[in-house]
Every structure is written in C-alpha cells, then in structure tokens.
C-alpha cells in the first residue's frame, strides 16, 4: 500500500512540471524595440546649492527668494488664481462681483479725477464764475456717484441672488466690496479684470 503511494508521487510531480513548462511566458519588449527614447540623466546627478559663505551672502539669497516669491504671488493675483488671492478676494461670489463691476462703466472711477479738477478750479486764484461752477460740478458728481453705486449694488444683488441662491453670506455683504472696486482705475485693479467693458454678465 505504501509503495503504491510512493509510485504515484513522482507521476504527479511530472504532470505539474509538464503543465508549468507548457505555459507560454509573457515577453516584454524593451523600450528600444518599442521605438521609445529613454532620456539620459544629467551628468553629475542632482546639483545642490552650496551653503552661503557668509552672512551677507545668506541675506542676499533670502532677498532674492523673497523677491521671486512676491513676483510669483503678484502674477498669480493678476491671473486671478485662487491660491494667491487674499481672503477678501477669494470665492466664486467675489469673482462674480468683480466681473459685474468690470463689465460696466462706473461713475465712481471718475470721482478722484473729478475731485482734483474741483480742487484746482475752486482755488482763490480762479474767477468767481469758475469757482461757482466747480462747486456745482462737485455736488452733481457726488450725487451721480451715489446713484450709480446704488444701481451697481442692485445689480450685484440681482445676479448673485439668481446665481447663488443658497449662499452663506447675504448679497449686501458684497456691496462695499463692489463699490470700492468701482472707485479704482481699471488698470490698477487687483485681481485684473477678466471681462471687457459692456460684456453681458448672465444671472
């Protein structure tokens, strides 16, 4: 009985060997055979910047890195990248408010140049008629800026209400932000405008 089991064991091993050798092996072609070009590593390995020789050189490197960081941050702000924006400018709602302001001609943008004209025209060296006209122009400009700012706030409320009906902050929290941006000259606004003047902003 024991002899029969011993005779059966080699037969089983031969069967397993035959099955194993009968299986075809997967062949992977080399990158050269596939026509792929393997980039060569740079000679000398990774270059490590040597430590500064003295304190002056260390400060110089710190200033250069700080300058590069500020330039990168400003470029990111101009492009409107979220990670580079300050907290007051972040979020899709603030981005929409900026587009609303940048898409229209705001009288508030002309407030500072108008104020400068009024100051020059109302000086004592000017004739009385010019001084009177400057004061009247000042009153009309101030009233027009207030009315235009109210219209801007109403537009912000309308578009934000339709675009973000479930917003965490109410629309009135963006009024001051919109008006302050309207007072800035277009070329000096940060983040830079993404829409053209007159472009329609859909609600």
Order of alpha helices (4+ residues) and beta strands (2+ residues): alpha-alpha-alpha-alpha-alpha-alpha
